[in-house]
Amino acid sequence: MKACEALSSAQTGATMQVLLVLALLVACRAAARNLSFPQGFMFGAGTAAYQVEGAWNTSGKGESIWDRLTHARLSSDPSAETADVAADSYHRYREDVLAAKNLGLDFYRFSISWPRILPKGDLSFVNPDGINYYNNLINELKRNNIEPLVTMYHWDLPQHLQDLGGLASDIIIDYFEDYARLLFTHFGDRVKWWTTFNEPLSFVTGYSSAWFAPGVDAPGVGGYLVAHNILKAHARVYHLYRQHFRGEQKGKVSITLNLNYPQPKTSSPADHDATERYLQFNLGWFAHPIYSSEGDYPAIMKERIANNSRAEGLPRSRLPEFGEHWVKYIRGTHDFYGMNIYSSYYVSAPNTSETSSGISFANDMGPVLLEQDPSWPAGSISNFRYAPFGLRKMLKWVSDNYHGVPVLVTENGWVDRGEMNDSMRIRYLVNHYAALLDAVHLDHVTVLGHSVWSLIDTFEWGSYENKYGLYRVDYKDPRRARQARASAEVLAAITRTRRLPEQYLDQE
């Protein structure tokens, strides 16, 4: 380090080779950072049932809302793709576990398919083949010293329940509690990490967009009803576990929330206000009732939606009210914070306050402009850009605003067209790990672990075009062969040494 300090302060001699100086400076900067992972830090990777399992109508599985939607697309467009087979993990789960083992993972994050367990959504029929499948997967993980981290709901609602109103009907609260009780009863002796819902900010769009299942056209209304019910259902399940299962099973229950980090484009008050509005409407909507000290929806949401509702001539706000009982009941229903994050945005206030016509979430939030720096490397999805600083800042924001809650990064990864020598995924992962370690060592954020999205290539809710997998899946091969990409080798080295390789770090 003394040599580094001398180098940084000394005048570079004319005879010193420039490249050597740059290399030494990079090494010195790396040495100044703590690139080692703390004791107990957990490495993981994830998938979701609908995206990898296949076997969509075999072994007693019921139809899900995504089965219904993708088959409807296929009926009108023969080129549309479905997840009917996907990676065929239902039959090839041992290959997935072997992939996780070869990476040296501490945990594997996967979801349970509600309609595979309960084909009708309720307890009228419990599918033994579904129970057996997840028992086999969990047991295989445990045999290989890999902890299962289970998501109860990753978007594949049983179609039978959708026919009754789906997530917009408050009967879903009872059905979800019944489903969770079944999961705790059958799997809780081995599963110690649970999340109730994955990315409610994403799946509520199914009640305002035809693209997302179940495709209900109710903007500015349906999403608020869904969010209200899933927050109640989440709390119901948390209390169920705490009261009846935690004492014996010793596990943890929380929820997974998503947002790419938003920061003001300029230091102007208008851009700061726009960013705060964006944060509260997109993250605070779900996080504030659970993680804040006061509970309930963010004040700015309640105020703006109530004002808009009055202006629309409605007798009450389109954002439902919890009431004192539910505010207290939901508040504090967490054991950690599940964070999904991929990129970052600059947020600014537009020059006009005009909004589009009609009732919508966007109009309730108010106008904001989201931009990304074109110099940030882009993935195969247009708004997916490389910005590792966003992970550190989001970790700090959550820790600062929610009382130092422990964070588990449940999704973070790179998307491309499937290169085997995926150098950009390597750069992405190493530098996001570095940002995470800065949050741990410099900002004193408690980070429990990190899960790469994804372990293997998945069906990405419409096509197989975009690839996130550490392992390639050959969809043209009936065996759905898995093949490790270059990033898998790098991650295996990181989990083995529990330290980041300096050669992949960005120069500062």
Rosetta blueprint (number, residue, H / E / L):
1 M L
2 K H
3 A H
4 C H
5 E H
6 A H
7 L H
8 S H
9 S H
10 A L
11 Q L
12 T L
13 G L
14 A L
15 T L
16 M L
17 Q L
18 V H
19 L H
20 L H
21 V H
22 L H
23 A H
24 L H
25 L H
26 V H
27 A H
28 C H
29 R H
30 A H
31 A H
32 A H
33 R L
34 N L
35 L L
36 S E
37 F L
38 P L
39 Q L
40 G L
41 F L
42 M E
43 F E
44 G E
45 A E
46 G E
47 T L
48 A L
49 A H
50 Y H
51 Q H
52 V H
53 E L
54 G L
55 A L
56 W L
57 N L
58 T L
59 S L
60 G L
61 K L
62 G L
63 E L
64 S E
65 I H
66 W H
67 D H
68 R H
69 L H
70 T H
71 H H
72 A H
73 R H
74 L H
75 S H
76 S H
77 D L
78 P L
79 S L
80 A L
81 E L
82 T L
83 A L
84 D L
85 V L
86 A L
87 A L
88 D L
89 S H
90 Y H
91 H H
92 R H
93 Y H
94 R H
95 E H
96 D H
97 V H
98 L H
99 A H
100 A H
101 K H
102 N H
103 L H
104 G L
105 L L
106 D L
107 F E
108 Y E
109 R E
110 F E
111 S E
112 I L
113 S L
114 W H
115 P H
116 R H
117 I H
118 L L
119 P L
120 K L
121 G L
122 D L
123 L L
124 S L
125 F L
126 V L
127 N L
128 P H
129 D H
130 G H
131 I H
132 N H
133 Y H
134 Y H
135 N H
136 N H
137 L H
138 I H
139 N H
140 E H
141 L H
142 K H
143 R H
144 N L
145 N L
146 I L
147 E E
148 P E
149 L E
150 V E
151 T E
152 M E
153 Y E
154 H L
155 W L
156 D L
157 L L
158 P E
159 Q H
160 H H
161 L H
162 Q H
163 D L
164 L L
165 G L
166 G H
167 L H
168 A H
169 S L
170 D L
171 I H
172 I H
173 I H
174 D H
175 Y H
176 F H
177 E H
178 D H
179 Y H
180 A H
181 R H
182 L H
183 L H
184 F H
185 T H
186 H H
187 F H
188 G L
189 D L
190 R L
191 V L
192 K L
193 W E
194 W E
195 T E
196 T E
197 F E
198 N E
199 E L
200 P H
201 L H
202 S H
203 F H
204 V H
205 T H
206 G H
207 Y H
208 S L
209 S L
210 A L
211 W L
212 F L
213 A L
214 P L
215 G L
216 V L
217 D L
218 A L
219 P L
220 G L
221 V L
222 G H
223 G H
224 Y H
225 L H
226 V H
227 A H
228 H H
229 N H
230 I H
231 L H
232 K H
233 A H
234 H H
235 A H
236 R H
237 V H
238 Y H
239 H H
240 L H
241 Y H
242 R H
243 Q H
244 H H
245 F L
246 R H
247 G H
248 E H
249 Q H
250 K L
251 G L
252 K E
253 V E
254 S E
255 I E
256 T E
257 L E
258 N E
259 L L
260 N L
261 Y E
262 P E
263 Q E
264 P E
265 K L
266 T L
267 S L
268 S L
269 P H
270 A H
271 D H
272 H H
273 D H
274 A H
275 T H
276 E H
277 R H
278 Y H
279 L H
280 Q H
281 F H
282 N H
283 L H
284 G H
285 W H
286 F H
287 A H
288 H H
289 P H
290 I H
291 Y H
292 S L
293 S L
294 E L
295 G L
296 D L
297 Y L
298 P L
299 A H
300 I H
301 M H
302 K H
303 E H
304 R H
305 I H
306 A H
307 N H
308 N H
309 S H
310 R H
311 A H
312 E L
313 G L
314 L L
315 P L
316 R L
317 S L
318 R L
319 L L
320 P L
321 E L
322 F L
323 G H
324 E H
325 H H
326 W H
327 V H
328 K H
329 Y H
330 I H
331 R L
332 G L
333 T L
334 H L
335 D L
336 F L
337 Y E
338 G E
339 M E
340 N E
341 I L
342 Y L
343 S L
344 S E
345 Y E
346 Y E
347 V E
348 S E
349 A L
350 P L
351 N L
352 T L
353 S L
354 E L
355 T L
356 S L
357 S L
358 G L
359 I L
360 S L
361 F H
362 A H
363 N H
364 D H
365 M H
366 G L
367 P L
368 V L
369 L E
370 L E
371 E E
372 Q L
373 D L
374 P L
375 S L
376 W L
377 P L
378 A E
379 G L
380 S L
381 I L
382 S L
383 N L
384 F L
385 R E
386 Y L
387 A L
388 P L
389 F H
390 G H
391 L H
392 R H
393 K H
394 M H
395 L H
396 K H
397 W H
398 V H
399 S H
400 D H
401 N H
402 Y L
403 H L
404 G L
405 V L
406 P L
407 V E
408 L E
409 V E
410 T E
411 E E
412 N E
413 G L
414 W L
415 V L
416 D E
417 R L
418 G L
419 E L
420 M L
421 N L
422 D L
423 S H
424 M H
425 R H
426 I H
427 R H
428 Y H
429 L H
430 V H
431 N H
432 H H
433 Y H
434 A H
435 A H
436 L H
437 L H
438 D H
439 A H
440 V H
441 H H
442 L L
443 D L
444 H L
445 V L
446 T L
447 V E
448 L E
449 G E
450 H E
451 S E
452 V E
453 W E
454 S L
455 L L
456 I E
457 D L
458 T L
459 F L
460 E L
461 W L
462 G L
463 S L
464 Y L
465 E L
466 N L
467 K E
468 Y L
469 G L
470 L L
471 Y E
472 R E
473 V E
474 D L
475 Y L
476 K L
477 D L
478 P L
479 R L
480 R L
481 A L
482 R E
483 Q E
484 A E
485 R L
486 A H
487 S H
488 A H
489 E H
490 V H
491 L H
492 A H
493 A H
494 I H
495 T H
496 R H
497 T H
498 R L
499 R E
500 L L
501 P L
502 E H
503 Q H
504 Y H
505 L L
506 D L
507 Q L
508 E L
